């Protein structure tokens, strides 16, 4: 089953009259960066990325069908409101959108691989934090330590635990609380010739959660940029920031963070993509959660 780590609803504003968007990526055997027209159903996915191994067929796709599908469906409604200029959101809508932003950090193939490696390490060598958490929740009759519990035979246990942990990280209350309470803005760049692009690592973050300043940003269409600020003063300064410079810098971030693909309305960005693709690190929610949750 195709599991879209870049949801189809998110890519739709970049579709042209042919119902496709421009996909930039490395093409074998030379791995030269080229572009081609692709439908949203044909890109930004990996087969069985979140499938649960060792469970019955009915439950195998639960993370995709019952969790991420709900995350995306609810977020699409909030995104559509923001695109329509409705910027006053309810607390519930802000939670839904914040959860979607977190999902973009954890659901990519490389982040899932990072999470699986982290869980495998915990299974073989649980740290003090894991032991403390287990000591708090341990019930009578259970193994005395987390190490003893994790050494209990459990086929596919590490992979199942990692995939289920991804849903927990997406609902991390510490991070969600900070995101919901940031100052939110949507910047309109439609007056410019240059259009916003996006990528397979579309969420841009500078500080924000680990610090008391910074922002998170996500292009939500070729002419609309969602941003959330830790400080109201930073939001006010961004209001005065030249839109042309903002678009140029945001596009550079998308190109730099793109791992497999960068997405745009057309092929006019090919030179920029070839110069800068995959040259910037993206945020890791696995590492962020280790710093925030104690």
Secondary structure, DSSP 8 states (H G I E B T S, - for coil): -EEESS-HHHHGGG--TTS-EEEEEEETTTTEEEEEEE-GGGSSEEETTT--TTS-HHHHTHIIIIIIHHHHHHHHHHHHHHHTT-----HHHHHHHHHHHHHHHHSSHHHHHHHHHHHHHHHHS--HHHHHHHHHH--TTS-SSHHHHHTS--TTHHHHHHHHHHHHHHT-HHHHHHHHTSEEEEEE-TTSSS---EETT--EEEETTSSSSEEEEEEEETTEEEEEESSHHHHHHHHHS-HHHHHHHHHHHHHHH-SSEEEESSSTTHHHHHHHTT-S----HHHHHHHH--
